[in-house]
Amino acid sequence: MLSAAAKNLGDKVEIRIRDNGTGIPEGVKEKIFNPFFATKPSGQATGLGLSMSHDIIVKQRGGSIDVDTKPGRFTEFKIVLPRTNQS
């Protein structure tokens, strides 16, 4: 199961994406936002997906991305982005 929810925080918006999969082991969780880190064998993944997402959310948009996980139960990503005035 995959669920997504958005919450209005006034000057920010919070997005949560959660699954009920196998979770992320602690040793892997510490590295998932590192460039070129992949859990798949060499040549089967670039290890750039979460690193690029982190850079876009945090460095380019001034937001935050965090992960909460319980191995064997769930993983949830929480993204908080500032609202921008678009003219």
mmCIF file of the C-alpha atoms, coordinates in Angstrom:
data_MODEL
# 
_entry.id   MODEL 
# 
loop_
_atom_site.group_PDB 
_atom_site.id 
_atom_site.type_symbol 
_atom_site.label_atom_id 
_atom_site.label_alt_id 
_atom_site.label_comp_id 
_atom_site.label_asym_id 
_atom_site.label_entity_id 
_atom_site.label_seq_id 
_atom_site.pdbx_PDB_ins_code 
_atom_site.Cartn_x 
_atom_site.Cartn_y 
_atom_site.Cartn_z 
_atom_site.occupancy 
_atom_site.B_iso_or_equiv 
_atom_site.pdbx_formal_charge 
_atom_site.auth_seq_id 
_atom_site.auth_comp_id 
_atom_site.auth_asym_id 
_atom_site.auth_atom_id 
_atom_site.pdbx_PDB_model_num 
ATOM 1  C CA . MET A 1 1  ? 0.000  0.000  0.000   1.00 0.00 ? 1  MET A CA 1 
ATOM 2  C CA . LEU A 1 2  ? 1.191  3.494  -0.805  1.00 0.00 ? 2  LEU A CA 1 
ATOM 3  C CA . SER A 1 3  ? -0.356 6.623  0.682   1.00 0.00 ? 3  SER A CA 1 
ATOM 4  C CA . ALA A 1 4  ? 0.252  10.314 0.120   1.00 0.00 ? 4  ALA A CA 1 
ATOM 5  C CA . ALA A 1 5  ? -1.005 13.271 2.108   1.00 0.00 ? 5  ALA A CA 1 
ATOM 6  C CA . ALA A 1 6  ? -0.501 17.025 1.973   1.00 0.00 ? 6  ALA A CA 1 
ATOM 7  C CA . LYS A 1 7  ? -0.906 19.479 4.823   1.00 0.00 ? 7  LYS A CA 1 
ATOM 8  C CA . ASN A 1 8  ? -1.137 23.270 4.766   1.00 0.00 ? 8  ASN A CA 1 
ATOM 9  C CA . LEU A 1 9  ? 1.367  24.750 7.223   1.00 0.00 ? 9  LEU A CA 1 
ATOM 10 C CA . GLY A 1 10 ? 0.648  28.378 6.335   1.00 0.00 ? 10 GLY A CA 1 
ATOM 11 C CA . ASP A 1 11 ? 3.843  29.600 4.718   1.00 0.00 ? 11 ASP A CA 1 
ATOM 12 C CA . LYS A 1 12 ? 4.877  25.988 3.991   1.00 0.00 ? 12 LYS A CA 1 
ATOM 13 C CA . VAL A 1 13 ? 3.332  22.801 2.676   1.00 0.00 ? 13 VAL A CA 1 
ATOM 14 C CA . GLU A 1 14 ? 4.070  19.333 4.038   1.00 0.00 ? 14 GLU A CA 1 
ATOM 15 C CA . ILE A 1 15 ? 3.897  16.248 1.846   1.00 0.00 ? 15 ILE A CA 1 
ATOM 16 C CA . ARG A 1 16 ? 4.088  12.754 3.316   1.00 0.00 ? 16 ARG A CA 1 
ATOM 17 C CA . ILE A 1 17 ? 4.530  9.608  1.248   1.00 0.00 ? 17 ILE A CA 1 
ATOM 18 C CA . ARG A 1 18 ? 4.329  6.301  3.100   1.00 0.00 ? 18 ARG A CA 1 
ATOM 19 C CA . ASP A 1 19 ? 4.448  2.631  2.174   1.00 0.00 ? 19 ASP A CA 1 
ATOM 20 C CA . ASN A 1 20 ? 3.951  -0.544 4.146   1.00 0.00 ? 20 ASN A CA 1 
ATOM 21 C CA . GLY A 1 21 ? 6.959  -2.291 2.617   1.00 0.00 ? 21 GLY A CA 1 
ATOM 22 C CA . THR A 1 22 ? 10.037 -3.832 4.151   1.00 0.00 ? 22 THR A CA 1 
ATOM 23 C CA . GLY A 1 23 ? 11.435 -0.596 5.567   1.00 0.00 ? 23 GLY A CA 1 
ATOM 24 C CA . ILE A 1 24 ? 15.022 0.615  5.372   1.00 0.00 ? 24 ILE A CA 1 
ATOM 25 C CA . PRO A 1 25 ? 17.771 -0.859 7.572   1.00 0.00 ? 25 PRO A CA 1 
ATOM 26 C CA . GLU A 1 26 ? 19.514 1.720  9.806   1.00 0.00 ? 26 GLU A CA 1 
ATOM 27 C CA . GLY A 1 27 ? 22.885 1.401  8.029   1.00 0.00 ? 27 GLY A CA 1 
ATOM 28 C CA . VAL A 1 28 ? 21.250 2.075  4.679   1.00 0.00 ? 28 VAL A CA 1 
ATOM 29 C CA . LYS A 1 29 ? 19.012 4.887  6.000   1.00 0.00 ? 29 LYS A CA 1 
ATOM 30 C CA . GLU A 1 30 ? 22.092 6.924  6.935   1.00 0.00 ? 30 GLU A CA 1 
ATOM 31 C CA . LYS A 1 31 ? 23.314 6.846  3.316   1.00 0.00 ? 31 LYS A CA 1 
ATOM 32 C CA . ILE A 1 32 ? 20.200 7.116  1.129   1.00 0.00 ? 32 ILE A CA 1 
ATOM 33 C CA . PHE A 1 33 ? 20.660 10.809 0.318   1.00 0.00 ? 33 PHE A CA 1 
ATOM 34 C CA . ASN A 1 34 ? 24.374 10.393 -0.541  1.00 0.00 ? 34 ASN A CA 1 
ATOM 35 C CA . PRO A 1 35 ? 25.264 10.762 -4.236  1.00 0.00 ? 35 PRO A CA 1 
ATOM 36 C CA . PHE A 1 36 ? 25.944 7.456  -6.005  1.00 0.00 ? 36 PHE A CA 1 
ATOM 37 C CA . PHE A 1 37 ? 24.737 5.320  -3.071  1.00 0.00 ? 37 PHE A CA 1 
ATOM 38 C CA . ALA A 1 38 ? 22.635 2.424  -4.367  1.00 0.00 ? 38 ALA A CA 1 
ATOM 39 C CA . THR A 1 39 ? 21.359 -0.769 -2.840  1.00 0.00 ? 39 THR A CA 1 
ATOM 40 C CA . LYS A 1 40 ? 21.370 -2.528 -6.213  1.00 0.00 ? 40 LYS A CA 1 
ATOM 41 C CA . PRO A 1 41 ? 24.460 -4.164 -7.702  1.00 0.00 ? 41 PRO A CA 1 
ATOM 42 C CA . SER A 1 42 ? 26.881 -1.986 -9.670  1.00 0.00 ? 42 SER A CA 1 
ATOM 43 C CA . GLY A 1 43 ? 25.586 -1.181 -13.140 1.00 0.00 ? 43 GLY A CA 1 
ATOM 44 C CA . GLN A 1 44 ? 21.920 -1.637 -12.207 1.00 0.00 ? 44 GLN A CA 1 
ATOM 45 C CA . ALA A 1 45 ? 21.401 1.757  -10.560 1.00 0.00 ? 45 ALA A CA 1 
ATOM 46 C CA . THR A 1 46 ? 23.039 5.175  -10.599 1.00 0.00 ? 46 THR A CA 1 
ATOM 47 C CA . GLY A 1 47 ? 22.360 6.070  -6.968  1.00 0.00 ? 47 GLY A CA 1 
ATOM 48 C CA . LEU A 1 48 ? 21.294 9.572  -7.949  1.00 0.00 ? 48 LEU A CA 1 
ATOM 49 C CA . GLY A 1 49 ? 17.506 9.566  -7.435  1.00 0.00 ? 49 GLY A CA 1 
ATOM 50 C CA . LEU A 1 50 ? 17.266 10.470 -3.746  1.00 0.00 ? 50 LEU A CA 1 
ATOM 51 C CA . SER A 1 51 ? 20.439 12.555 -3.863  1.00 0.00 ? 51 SER A CA 1 
ATOM 52 C CA . MET A 1 52 ? 19.015 14.708 -6.652  1.00 0.00 ? 52 MET A CA 1 
ATOM 53 C CA . SER A 1 53 ? 15.640 14.915 -4.898  1.00 0.00 ? 53 SER A CA 1 
ATOM 54 C CA . HIS A 1 54 ? 17.400 16.070 -1.727  1.00 0.00 ? 54 HIS A CA 1 
ATOM 55 C CA . ASP A 1 55 ? 19.356 18.736 -3.618  1.00 0.00 ? 55 ASP A CA 1 
ATOM 56 C CA . ILE A 1 56 ? 16.241 20.068 -5.356  1.00 0.00 ? 56 ILE A CA 1 
ATOM 57 C CA . ILE A 1 57 ? 14.143 20.152 -2.185  1.00 0.00 ? 57 ILE A CA 1 
ATOM 58 C CA . VAL A 1 58 ? 16.809 21.435 0.226   1.00 0.00 ? 58 VAL A CA 1 
ATOM 59 C CA . LYS A 1 59 ? 19.370 23.392 -1.791  1.00 0.00 ? 59 LYS A CA 1 
ATOM 60 C CA . GLN A 1 60 ? 17.220 24.796 -4.596  1.00 0.00 ? 60 GLN A CA 1 
ATOM 61 C CA . ARG A 1 61 ? 13.858 25.227 -2.842  1.00 0.00 ? 61 ARG A CA 1 
ATOM 62 C CA . GLY A 1 62 ? 14.894 25.802 0.795   1.00 0.00 ? 62 GLY A CA 1 
ATOM 63 C CA . GLY A 1 63 ? 12.805 22.928 2.120   1.00 0.00 ? 63 GLY A CA 1 
ATOM 64 C CA . SER A 1 64 ? 13.528 19.734 3.988   1.00 0.00 ? 64 SER A CA 1 
ATOM 65 C CA . ILE A 1 65 ? 13.207 16.000 3.405   1.00 0.00 ? 65 ILE A CA 1 
ATOM 66 C CA . ASP A 1 66 ? 13.295 13.418 6.168   1.00 0.00 ? 66 ASP A CA 1 
ATOM 67 C CA . VAL A 1 67 ? 12.677 9.699  6.326   1.00 0.00 ? 67 VAL A CA 1 
ATOM 68 C CA . ASP A 1 68 ? 11.093 7.645  9.093   1.00 0.00 ? 68 ASP A CA 1 
ATOM 69 C CA . THR A 1 69 ? 11.193 3.875  8.807   1.00 0.00 ? 69 THR A CA 1 
ATOM 70 C CA . LYS A 1 70 ? 10.572 0.760  10.809  1.00 0.00 ? 70 LYS A CA 1 
ATOM 71 C CA . PRO A 1 71 ? 12.173 -2.326 9.224   1.00 0.00 ? 71 PRO A CA 1 
ATOM 72 C CA . GLY A 1 72 ? 9.489  -4.832 8.339   1.00 0.00 ? 72 GLY A CA 1 
ATOM 73 C CA . ARG A 1 73 ? 6.702  -2.262 8.755   1.00 0.00 ? 73 ARG A CA 1 
ATOM 74 C CA . PHE A 1 74 ? 6.919  0.992  6.767   1.00 0.00 ? 74 PHE A CA 1 
ATOM 75 C CA . THR A 1 75 ? 8.906  3.845  5.280   1.00 0.00 ? 75 THR A CA 1 
ATOM 76 C CA . GLU A 1 76 ? 7.646  7.431  5.232   1.00 0.00 ? 76 GLU A CA 1 
ATOM 77 C CA . PHE A 1 77 ? 9.223  10.423 3.534   1.00 0.00 ? 77 PHE A CA 1 
ATOM 78 C CA . LYS A 1 78 ? 8.232  13.857 4.839   1.00 0.00 ? 78 LYS A CA 1 
ATOM 79 C CA . ILE A 1 79 ? 8.895  16.786 2.527   1.00 0.00 ? 79 ILE A CA 1 
ATOM 80 C CA . VAL A 1 80 ? 8.351  20.366 3.654   1.00 0.00 ? 80 VAL A CA 1 
ATOM 81 C CA . LEU A 1 81 ? 8.516  23.139 1.054   1.00 0.00 ? 81 LEU A CA 1 
ATOM 82 C CA . PRO A 1 82 ? 8.118  26.870 1.495   1.00 0.00 ? 82 PRO A CA 1 
ATOM 83 C CA . ARG A 1 83 ? 5.284  28.459 -0.413  1.00 0.00 ? 83 ARG A CA 1 
ATOM 84 C CA . THR A 1 84 ? 6.334  30.914 -3.085  1.00 0.00 ? 84 THR A CA 1 
ATOM 85 C CA . ASN A 1 85 ? 4.467  33.863 -4.484  1.00 0.00 ? 85 ASN A CA 1 
ATOM 86 C CA . GLN A 1 86 ? 4.009  33.345 -8.178  1.00 0.00 ? 86 GLN A CA 1 
ATOM 87 C CA . SER A 1 87 ? 3.091  36.426 -10.150 1.00 0.00 ? 87 SER A CA 1 
# 
